């Protein structure tokens, strides 16, 4: 909570002004009630009309000021709160940038979405529903008690005691009841969000395997859990509101009991009796918001704990305080005894790898061999031990952002944004002209595709590139990477999830467009690797063989077996395509 309040520190002056406006509005409400009671009581004695004019003007003034200053409090307070919320959200996004992508794997996508949306949005309640109501209640209650104590000491003492109960005891009781509930509310909301997001993302698979009903039942069960938690929260709030109503009535009775004897013995003018009765009502209108504030405090606290888990998550890679400048030229790349892990178990076990400027090296191996782990290390997304040098400079001595300015990555799930073709490409080169964009699309084999788009470069691609195929998505991402003009290209399984024909065609184009560029191609497919300079076979986190395609096929082992299996599948596919449609094969 302190961290959250500190993040909102830039808006404290605005919040102070909002608190001042709120105090004036609340004080005007109490003064309006008291002045109205005095005016009605005094008017009943039928005095000269002029003697009522000042009180009548005061009633109008307090009525207007209550509305005006409440509006100003809402305007300034919400403006400050949303400005502070923007600052908090930027702080969290900056932290997520340092954690991404490796450090975010401990959070589910739906759960992380709930933390970024619902939990961060809950922070706006800290100034608006916690701090400002408490400031107004304390200041106005003190002023009301002081005035009533001057008027009738006994009534002031009674109101003060009852207001302390309303200010301290009732909110504390509501907070205690809601504490356990609120600890469950935010995580339950996160679990529900994760369930909904995962079901939406896997909708096609759920339909294919007939698991839609099971997924919906899981969502309904988690929603029922969230509803039950919310009901228990409402029960605590209802108790607090009920106690506040009882205390309000008790305060009125207590003040009357103290004021009536003073009227009888003549120490208090009768017109002030209505004031003594009405001021507790008005004061408790201000204090009655505190049970809701106590509940809001618990809600913000629960959300703050979940946000804090993100802010305090350990960074997978820590940049040096004084980073070395990037070496020029950047290459060659030299790895010796490289080890890396996602958990305590190492994934890479003593890797030796070399890549010279302008050289293309392919890293192949079965799933789980550590190929993607190698890519994460080279992008400074994952810490390592051993030695990784760029032109003799240790990779860990360089700033991660500076490294990623020179080392580009194309993954198997390259993201396409829900915007136009032009804007997606401008991520690689913001100032590229349309002619340059068309040229790079032609290089990656998308010239014909572009001509068939209804609006050309201005065509919207839909969420995650839903309007285009998987192969087109990967080619577009490759074009974006080429526009960025990175010194070293790391292509991590770019043909994954594609059908064999599309994958072969994309591999052919990848090999063509990377000619003469320093490239590390990570793949489990061997088609086209006869055109790279060297192939490294990675199995169980260790380098088992290094050589050209022809050398590895001759040597035997995993690479040769894999090559024969791919060749057999290719021959079978070609044979199948050559059979005329409708031909029946009889054994």
C-alpha positions as CSV (number, residue, x, y, z in Angstrom):
1,X,0.0,0.0,0.0
2,X,2.9,2.4,0.8
3,X,4.4,1.6,-2.6
4,X,1.0,2.3,-4.3
5,X,0.6,5.6,-2.4
6,X,4.2,6.6,-3.3
7,X,3.5,5.9,-7.0
8,X,0.7,8.4,-6.7
9,X,2.9,11.0,-5.0
10,X,3.0,13.3,-8.0
11,X,-0.7,14.0,-7.5
12,X,-0.7,14.8,-3.8
13,X,-1.2,18.5,-4.3
14,X,-4.3,17.9,-6.5
15,X,-5.6,15.4,-3.9
16,X,-5.0,17.9,-1.1
17,X,-7.1,20.5,-3.0
18,X,-9.8,17.8,-3.6
19,X,-9.7,17.1,0.1
20,X,-10.2,20.7,0.9
21,X,-13.1,21.0,-1.4
22,X,-14.6,17.8,0.1
23,X,-14.3,19.2,3.7
24,X,-16.0,22.4,2.6
25,X,-18.8,20.5,1.0
26,X,-19.3,18.2,4.0
27,X,-19.1,21.1,6.4
28,X,-21.7,22.9,4.3
29,X,-24.0,19.9,4.6
30,X,-23.7,20.0,8.4
31,X,-24.1,23.8,8.6
32,X,-27.1,23.7,6.2
33,X,-28.8,21.2,8.5
34,X,-28.1,23.2,11.7
35,X,-28.9,26.6,10.2
36,X,-32.2,25.2,8.7
37,X,-33.2,23.8,12.1
38,X,-32.4,27.2,13.8
39,X,-34.3,29.1,11.1
40,X,-37.4,26.9,11.3
41,X,-37.4,27.1,15.1
42,X,-36.9,30.8,15.2
43,X,-39.5,31.5,12.5
44,X,-42.1,29.6,14.6
45,X,-41.8,32.4,17.2
46,X,-43.0,34.8,14.4
47,X,-40.2,37.4,14.8
48,X,-39.7,40.4,12.5
49,X,-39.0,39.2,9.0
50,X,-35.7,41.1,8.7
51,X,-34.3,39.2,11.6
52,X,-34.6,36.0,9.5
53,X,-32.9,37.3,6.4
54,X,-29.3,36.5,7.5
55,X,-30.2,32.9,8.3
56,X,-32.2,32.6,5.1
57,X,-29.1,33.8,3.1
58,X,-26.9,31.3,5.0
59,X,-29.2,28.5,4.1
60,X,-29.1,29.3,0.4
61,X,-25.3,29.8,0.6
62,X,-24.7,26.5,2.3
63,X,-27.1,24.7,-0.1
64,X,-25.2,26.1,-3.1
65,X,-21.7,25.6,-1.7
66,X,-22.5,22.0,-0.8
67,X,-23.3,21.2,-4.5
68,X,-20.5,23.4,-6.0
69,X,-17.7,22.2,-3.8
70,X,-18.8,18.6,-4.0
71,X,-18.7,18.9,-7.8
72,X,-15.2,20.5,-7.6
73,X,-14.1,17.7,-5.2
74,X,-15.2,15.1,-7.6
75,X,-13.7,16.9,-10.6
76,X,-10.3,17.5,-9.0
77,X,-10.2,14.3,-7.1
78,X,-10.9,12.0,-10.1
79,X,-8.6,14.0,-12.3
80,X,-5.8,13.5,-9.8
81,X,-6.7,9.8,-9.2
82,X,-6.7,9.0,-12.9
83,X,-3.4,10.9,-13.4
84,X,-1.9,8.9,-10.6
85,X,-3.4,5.7,-12.0
86,X,-1.7,6.4,-15.3
87,X,1.7,6.8,-13.5
88,X,1.1,3.6,-11.6
89,X,0.2,1.7,-14.8
90,X,3.3,3.0,-16.5
91,X,5.4,1.9,-13.5
92,X,4.0,-1.6,-13.8
93,X,4.4,-1.8,-17.5
94,X,8.0,-0.8,-17.2
95,X,8.5,-3.5,-14.6
96,X,6.8,-6.1,-16.9
97,X,9.2,-5.0,-19.7
98,X,12.1,-6.0,-17.5
99,X,10.5,-9.3,-16.7
100,X,9.4,-10.2,-20.2
101,X,9.4,-12.8,-21.5
102,X,11.0,-15.3,-19.1
103,X,10.0,-13.7,-15.8
104,X,6.3,-13.7,-16.8
105,X,6.1,-17.4,-17.1
106,X,5.2,-17.8,-13.5
107,X,1.9,-15.9,-14.1
108,X,-0.9,-17.2,-16.2
109,X,-2.0,-15.0,-19.1
110,X,-5.5,-14.6,-17.7
111,X,-4.2,-14.0,-14.2
112,X,-1.7,-11.4,-15.5
113,X,-4.5,-9.7,-17.4
114,X,-6.6,-9.5,-14.2
115,X,-3.6,-8.0,-12.3
116,X,-3.1,-5.4,-15.1
117,X,-6.7,-4.4,-15.4
118,X,-8.9,-5.1,-12.4
119,X,-6.2,-4.9,-9.7
120,X,-4.6,-1.8,-11.1
121,X,-8.0,-0.1,-11.6
122,X,-8.8,-0.9,-7.9
123,X,-5.9,1.4,-7.0
124,X,-8.0,4.4,-8.0
125,X,-10.2,3.7,-4.9
126,X,-7.2,4.5,-2.6
127,X,-7.5,8.3,-2.9
128,X,-11.2,8.5,-3.8
129,X,-12.8,6.0,-1.5
130,X,-10.3,5.7,1.3
131,X,-8.2,8.8,1.9
132,X,-10.6,11.6,0.9
133,X,-13.7,10.2,2.9
134,X,-11.6,9.7,6.0
135,X,-10.1,13.2,5.8
136,X,-13.6,14.7,5.4
137,X,-15.1,12.6,8.2
138,X,-12.4,13.4,10.7
139,X,-12.2,17.1,10.1
140,X,-16.0,17.7,9.9
141,X,-16.7,15.4,12.9
142,X,-14.1,17.3,15.0
143,X,-15.6,20.7,14.0
144,X,-19.2,19.5,14.7
145,X,-18.3,18.1,18.1
146,X,-16.4,21.4,19.0
147,X,-19.4,23.5,18.0
148,X,-21.9,21.3,19.9
149,X,-19.7,21.2,22.9
150,X,-19.7,25.0,23.0
151,X,-23.4,25.0,22.6
152,X,-24.2,22.1,25.1
153,X,-21.1,20.5,26.7
154,X,-23.0,17.3,27.5
155,X,-24.3,16.9,24.0
156,X,-20.9,17.5,22.5
157,X,-19.3,14.9,24.8
158,X,-22.0,12.3,23.9
159,X,-21.7,13.0,20.1
160,X,-17.9,12.8,20.3
161,X,-18.0,9.4,21.9
162,X,-20.5,8.0,19.4
163,X,-18.6,9.6,16.5
164,X,-15.4,7.9,17.7
165,X,-17.3,4.6,17.6
166,X,-18.4,5.4,14.1
167,X,-15.0,6.6,13.0
168,X,-12.9,3.8,14.5
169,X,-14.9,0.8,15.8
170,X,-17.4,0.2,13.0
171,X,-14.9,0.5,10.1
172,X,-12.5,-1.7,12.0
173,X,-15.2,-4.3,12.5
174,X,-16.1,-4.2,8.8
175,X,-12.4,-4.4,7.8
176,X,-11.9,-7.5,10.1
177,X,-15.0,-9.2,8.6
178,X,-13.9,-8.3,5.0
179,X,-10.2,-9.1,5.4
180,X,-10.4,-12.8,4.8
181,X,-13.0,-12.3,2.1
182,X,-10.9,-9.7,0.3
183,X,-7.8,-11.9,0.4
184,X,-9.8,-14.4,-1.6
185,X,-11.6,-12.0,-3.9
186,X,-8.7,-10.8,-6.1
187,X,-7.1,-14.2,-6.5
188,X,-10.5,-15.7,-7.3
189,X,-11.1,-13.0,-9.9
190,X,-7.7,-13.8,-11.4
191,X,-8.5,-17.5,-11.6
192,X,-11.8,-16.8,-13.3
193,X,-10.1,-14.4,-15.8
194,X,-7.5,-17.1,-16.5
195,X,-10.2,-19.7,-17.1
196,X,-12.1,-17.4,-19.5
197,X,-9.0,-16.4,-21.4
198,X,-7.7,-20.0,-21.8
199,X,-11.1,-21.2,-23.0
200,X,-11.3,-18.4,-25.6
201,X,-7.8,-19.1,-26.8
202,X,-8.4,-22.8,-27.0
203,X,-12.0,-22.5,-28.4
204,X,-11.1,-24.4,-31.6
205,X,-9.5,-27.3,-29.7
206,X,-12.4,-27.4,-27.2
207,X,-14.9,-27.7,-30.1
208,X,-12.8,-30.3,-31.9
209,X,-12.6,-32.6,-28.8
210,X,-16.1,-31.9,-27.5
211,X,-14.9,-30.3,-24.3
212,X,-16.9,-27.1,-24.6
213,X,-19.4,-28.1,-21.9
214,X,-16.6,-29.0,-19.5
215,X,-14.9,-25.7,-20.1
216,X,-18.2,-23.8,-19.5
217,X,-18.8,-25.8,-16.4
218,X,-15.4,-24.8,-15.1
219,X,-16.1,-21.1,-15.8
220,X,-19.5,-21.4,-14.1
221,X,-18.0,-23.0,-11.0
222,X,-15.3,-20.3,-10.7
223,X,-17.9,-17.6,-11.3
224,X,-20.0,-19.1,-8.5
225,X,-17.0,-19.0,-6.2
226,X,-16.5,-15.4,-7.0
227,X,-20.2,-14.6,-6.4
228,X,-20.1,-16.4,-3.0
229,X,-17.0,-14.4,-2.0
230,X,-18.7,-11.1,-3.1
231,X,-21.9,-12.0,-1.1
232,X,-19.8,-12.5,2.1
233,X,-18.2,-9.2,1.4
234,X,-21.7,-7.5,1.1
235,X,-22.7,-9.1,4.4
236,X,-19.9,-7.3,6.2
237,X,-20.8,-4.0,4.5
238,X,-24.5,-4.4,5.4
239,X,-23.5,-4.9,9.1
240,X,-21.4,-1.7,9.0
241,X,-24.2,0.3,7.4
242,X,-26.7,-1.1,9.9
243,X,-24.5,-0.2,12.9
244,X,-24.0,3.3,11.5
245,X,-27.7,3.8,11.3
246,X,-28.2,2.6,14.9
247,X,-25.4,4.9,16.1
248,X,-26.9,7.8,14.2
249,X,-30.2,7.4,16.0
250,X,-28.4,6.9,19.3
251,X,-26.5,10.2,18.7
252,X,-29.7,12.1,18.1
253,X,-31.3,10.7,21.3
254,X,-28.2,11.3,23.4
255,X,-27.9,14.9,22.2
256,X,-31.6,15.6,23.0
257,X,-31.3,14.0,26.4
258,X,-28.4,16.4,27.1
259,X,-30.0,19.5,25.5
260,X,-33.5,19.3,26.9
261,X,-32.5,19.9,30.6
262,X,-30.5,22.9,29.4
263,X,-33.5,24.3,27.7
264,X,-35.7,23.6,30.8
265,X,-33.3,25.4,33.2
266,X,-32.9,28.3,30.7
267,X,-29.2,27.9,30.0
268,X,-30.0,27.1,26.3
269,X,-32.5,29.0,24.2
270,X,-35.3,26.8,22.9
271,X,-34.5,27.6,19.2
272,X,-31.2,25.8,19.7
273,X,-32.8,22.5,20.6
274,X,-33.5,21.7,16.9
275,X,-29.9,22.4,16.1
276,X,-28.7,20.0,18.8
277,X,-31.0,17.3,17.3
278,X,-30.2,17.8,13.7
279,X,-26.4,18.2,13.8
280,X,-25.8,14.6,14.8
281,X,-27.9,13.5,11.8
282,X,-25.8,15.6,9.4
283,X,-22.5,14.6,11.0
284,X,-23.3,10.9,10.7
285,X,-24.2,11.4,7.0
286,X,-20.5,12.1,6.6
287,X,-19.3,9.3,8.9
288,X,-21.7,6.7,7.4
289,X,-19.4,6.4,4.3
290,X,-16.6,4.9,6.3
291,X,-17.8,1.3,6.3
292,X,-17.6,1.5,2.5
293,X,-14.2,3.1,2.8
294,X,-13.0,0.3,5.1
295,X,-14.2,-2.3,2.6
296,X,-12.6,-0.3,-0.3
297,X,-9.3,-0.3,1.8
298,X,-9.4,-4.1,2.1
299,X,-10.1,-4.4,-1.6
300,X,-7.2,-2.1,-2.6
301,X,-5.0,-3.9,-0.1
302,X,-5.7,-7.3,-1.7
303,X,-5.1,-5.8,-5.2
304,X,-1.9,-4.1,-4.0
305,X,-0.6,-7.5,-2.8
306,X,-1.1,-9.0,-6.2
307,X,0.5,-6.0,-7.9
308,X,3.4,-6.3,-5.5
309,X,4.0,-9.9,-6.6
310,X,4.6,-8.6,-10.1
311,X,6.7,-5.6,-9.0
312,X,8.8,-7.7,-6.6
313,X,9.3,-10.7,-9.0
314,X,13.0,-11.4,-9.5
315,X,14.4,-10.2,-12.8
316,X,15.6,-13.1,-15.0
317,X,18.5,-10.9,-16.2
318,X,20.1,-8.0,-14.3
319,X,21.8,-5.4,-16.5
320,X,25.2,-4.2,-15.1
321,X,25.2,-0.8,-13.4
322,X,27.8,0.5,-15.8
323,X,27.4,-1.4,-19.0
324,X,30.2,-1.7,-21.5
325,X,29.6,-0.1,-24.9
326,X,28.5,-2.4,-27.7
327,X,31.6,-3.6,-29.6
328,X,32.1,-2.5,-33.2
329,X,31.9,-4.7,-35.2
330,X,29.4,-6.7,-33.2
331,X,30.5,-10.1,-34.4
332,X,32.0,-12.7,-34.2
333,X,29.9,-14.5,-31.6
334,X,31.8,-17.0,-29.5
335,X,30.2,-19.3,-26.8
336,X,32.4,-21.5,-24.6
337,X,31.0,-23.7,-21.8
338,X,27.6,-22.0,-22.0
339,X,25.2,-23.2,-19.4
340,X,21.6,-21.9,-18.8
341,X,18.5,-23.0,-17.0
342,X,14.9,-22.0,-16.5
343,X,14.8,-23.6,-13.0
344,X,17.4,-25.3,-10.9
345,X,17.9,-28.0,-13.6
346,X,20.3,-26.9,-16.4
347,X,19.0,-27.0,-19.9
348,X,22.2,-26.0,-21.8
349,X,25.2,-28.0,-20.6
350,X,28.5,-26.6,-21.8
351,X,27.7,-25.3,-25.2
352,X,30.5,-24.3,-27.6
353,X,29.3,-22.3,-30.6
354,X,30.9,-19.9,-33.1
355,X,29.3,-17.5,-35.6
356,X,31.3,-15.1,-37.8
357,X,30.1,-12.0,-39.5
358,X,28.0,-12.9,-42.5
359,X,27.9,-16.5,-41.6
360,X,24.7,-18.6,-41.3
361,X,24.6,-21.3,-38.7
362,X,21.7,-23.7,-38.1
363,X,21.1,-25.2,-34.7
364,X,19.0,-28.4,-34.9
365,X,17.8,-31.0,-32.5
366,X,14.8,-32.7,-31.0
367,X,12.2,-30.9,-28.9
368,X,13.5,-30.0,-25.5
369,X,17.2,-30.0,-26.6
370,X,17.6,-26.4,-25.5
371,X,17.4,-24.6,-28.9
372,X,15.0,-21.9,-27.7
373,X,16.9,-21.5,-24.5
374,X,20.0,-20.6,-26.6
375,X,17.9,-17.9,-28.3
376,X,16.8,-16.4,-25.0
377,X,20.4,-16.2,-23.8
378,X,21.6,-14.4,-26.9
379,X,18.7,-11.9,-26.6
380,X,19.6,-11.3,-22.9
381,X,16.3,-12.6,-21.8
382,X,17.9,-15.4,-19.7
383,X,20.9,-15.4,-17.4
384,X,23.8,-17.8,-18.1
385,X,27.1,-19.1,-16.9
386,X,30.2,-19.8,-18.9
387,X,31.3,-17.4,-21.6
388,X,29.3,-15.7,-24.4
389,X,31.4,-13.1,-26.2
390,X,30.6,-10.6,-28.9
391,X,33.8,-9.4,-30.5
392,X,35.6,-10.3,-27.3
393,X,33.1,-8.5,-25.0
394,X,31.1,-10.6,-22.5
395,X,27.4,-10.5,-23.2
396,X,26.5,-10.1,-19.5
397,X,28.6,-6.9,-19.5
398,X,26.3,-5.3,-22.0
399,X,23.0,-3.5,-21.6
400,X,20.1,-5.8,-22.6
401,X,18.2,-3.1,-24.6
402,X,21.4,-2.2,-26.4
403,X,21.9,-5.9,-27.3
404,X,18.4,-6.2,-28.7
405,X,19.0,-3.1,-30.9
406,X,21.5,-5.3,-32.8
407,X,20.2,-8.8,-32.3
408,X,16.7,-9.5,-33.9
409,X,14.4,-12.4,-33.1
410,X,11.8,-14.1,-35.2
411,X,9.8,-16.7,-33.1
412,X,7.4,-19.4,-34.0
413,X,4.5,-17.3,-32.7
414,X,5.5,-13.9,-34.1
415,X,2.9,-11.3,-33.0
416,X,0.8,-9.5,-35.6
417,X,-1.0,-6.5,-34.2
418,X,-4.6,-5.6,-34.8
419,X,-3.9,-2.8,-37.2
420,X,-2.9,-2.3,-40.8
421,X,-0.1,-4.0,-42.8
422,X,1.7,-0.6,-42.9
423,X,1.6,-0.1,-39.1
424,X,2.8,-3.6,-38.5
425,X,5.8,-3.1,-40.7
426,X,6.5,0.3,-39.3
427,X,7.4,-1.4,-36.0
428,X,10.6,-2.5,-37.7
429,X,11.3,0.9,-39.4
430,X,9.0,3.7,-38.4
431,X,10.2,6.0,-41.2
432,X,10.1,3.5,-44.0
433,X,8.4,4.7,-47.2
434,X,5.6,2.8,-48.9
435,X,8.0,1.8,-51.7
436,X,10.4,0.3,-49.1
437,X,7.6,-1.6,-47.5
438,X,6.4,-3.1,-50.8
439,X,10.0,-4.0,-51.7
440,X,10.6,-5.9,-48.4
441,X,7.2,-7.7,-48.8
442,X,8.4,-8.7,-52.3
443,X,11.6,-10.1,-50.8
444,X,9.7,-12.4,-48.4
445,X,7.3,-13.6,-51.1
446,X,4.3,-11.4,-50.2
447,X,4.1,-9.2,-53.4
448,X,1.2,-11.1,-54.9
449,X,-0.5,-11.3,-51.5
450,X,-0.3,-7.6,-51.2
451,X,-1.9,-6.9,-54.6
452,X,-4.9,-9.0,-53.6
453,X,-5.6,-7.2,-50.4
454,X,-8.7,-4.9,-50.6
455,X,-6.9,-1.8,-49.3
456,X,-3.2,-2.7,-49.9
457,X,-1.0,-1.5,-47.1
458,X,-4.0,0.0,-45.3
459,X,-5.7,-3.4,-44.9
460,X,-6.5,-4.3,-41.3
461,X,-5.2,-7.7,-40.3
462,X,-7.5,-8.3,-37.3
463,X,-6.6,-9.5,-33.8
464,X,-3.4,-11.5,-33.8
465,X,-3.4,-11.4,-37.6
466,X,-6.6,-13.5,-37.8
467,X,-7.3,-12.3,-41.3
468,X,-4.1,-14.0,-42.7
469,X,-2.7,-17.5,-42.7
470,X,0.1,-18.8,-40.5
471,X,2.6,-18.7,-43.3
472,X,1.6,-15.1,-44.3
473,X,1.9,-14.1,-40.6
474,X,5.5,-15.5,-40.4
475,X,6.5,-13.9,-43.7
476,X,5.1,-10.5,-42.5
477,X,7.1,-10.9,-39.3
478,X,10.2,-11.7,-41.3
479,X,9.7,-8.6,-43.4
480,X,9.4,-6.5,-40.2
481,X,12.6,-8.0,-38.9
482,X,14.4,-7.3,-42.2
483,X,13.3,-3.7,-42.0
484,X,14.7,-3.4,-38.5
485,X,18.1,-4.2,-40.1
486,X,19.6,-6.0,-37.1
487,X,23.2,-7.1,-37.2
488,X,22.5,-10.7,-36.1
489,X,19.2,-12.5,-36.9
490,X,18.0,-15.2,-34.6
491,X,15.2,-17.3,-36.2
492,X,13.7,-19.5,-33.6
493,X,11.5,-22.3,-35.2
494,X,10.0,-19.9,-37.7
495,X,8.2,-22.8,-39.6
496,X,6.6,-24.4,-36.5
497,X,2.8,-24.9,-36.7
498,X,2.9,-24.7,-40.5
499,X,1.9,-27.5,-42.9
500,X,4.9,-29.2,-44.7
501,X,4.4,-27.5,-48.0
502,X,4.1,-24.0,-46.4
503,X,7.0,-24.7,-44.1
504,X,9.3,-25.8,-47.0
505,X,8.4,-22.7,-49.0
506,X,9.0,-20.4,-46.1
507,X,12.3,-22.2,-45.3
508,X,13.4,-21.7,-48.9
509,X,12.6,-18.0,-48.7
510,X,14.3,-17.6,-45.3
511,X,17.5,-19.1,-46.7
512,X,17.3,-16.8,-49.7
513,X,16.7,-13.5,-47.9
514,X,19.4,-14.2,-45.2
515,X,22.1,-14.7,-47.8
516,X,25.1,-12.7,-46.6
517,X,23.5,-11.8,-43.3
518,X,24.7,-13.1,-39.9
519,X,22.0,-15.6,-39.0
520,X,21.4,-18.2,-36.4
521,X,18.6,-20.5,-37.6
522,X,17.0,-22.6,-34.9
523,X,14.9,-25.4,-36.3
524,X,13.9,-29.0,-36.1
525,X,13.4,-29.3,-39.9
526,X,16.4,-30.1,-42.0
527,X,15.1,-29.1,-45.5
528,X,17.2,-26.3,-47.0
529,X,20.1,-26.7,-44.5
530,X,22.4,-27.7,-47.3
531,X,22.7,-24.0,-48.1
532,X,23.8,-22.8,-44.7
533,X,27.5,-22.6,-43.7
534,X,27.4,-24.9,-40.7
535,X,24.9,-27.1,-38.8
536,X,25.1,-27.7,-35.0
537,X,23.3,-30.7,-33.6
538,X,22.0,-30.0,-30.1
539,X,20.7,-33.0,-28.1
540,X,19.9,-32.9,-24.3
541,X,21.5,-29.5,-24.0
542,X,24.9,-30.6,-25.4
543,X,26.5,-30.2,-28.8
544,X,26.7,-33.7,-30.3
545,X,27.9,-32.9,-33.9
546,X,29.0,-29.9,-36.0
547,X,29.5,-29.8,-39.7
548,X,27.9,-29.1,-43.1
549,X,24.7,-30.8,-44.2
550,X,26.6,-33.3,-46.4
551,X,29.2,-34.1,-43.7
552,X,26.5,-34.8,-41.1
553,X,24.5,-37.0,-43.4
554,X,27.7,-39.0,-44.1
555,X,28.6,-39.2,-40.4
556,X,25.3,-40.9,-39.4
557,X,23.7,-40.4,-36.1
558,X,20.6,-38.3,-35.2
559,X,21.0,-35.9,-38.1
560,X,21.3,-38.6,-40.7
561,X,18.3,-40.5,-39.3
562,X,16.2,-37.4,-39.2
563,X,17.2,-36.5,-42.8
564,X,16.2,-39.9,-44.1
565,X,12.8,-39.7,-42.3
566,X,12.1,-36.3,-43.8
567,X,13.1,-37.5,-47.2
568,X,10.8,-40.5,-46.9
569,X,7.9,-38.3,-45.9
570,X,8.6,-35.9,-48.7
571,X,8.6,-38.8,-51.2
572,X,5.4,-40.2,-49.8
573,X,3.8,-36.8,-50.0
574,X,4.9,-36.4,-53.6
575,X,3.6,-39.8,-54.5
576,X,0.2,-39.1,-52.9
577,X,-0.1,-35.9,-54.9
578,X,0.7,-37.7,-58.1
579,X,-2.2,-40.2,-57.7
580,X,-5.3,-39.0,-59.7
581,X,-8.3,-38.0,-57.6
582,X,-10.8,-40.9,-57.2
583,X,-8.2,-43.7,-57.6
584,X,-8.8,-46.6,-55.2
585,X,-5.7,-48.4,-53.9
586,X,-6.4,-52.1,-53.5
587,X,-3.9,-54.2,-51.5
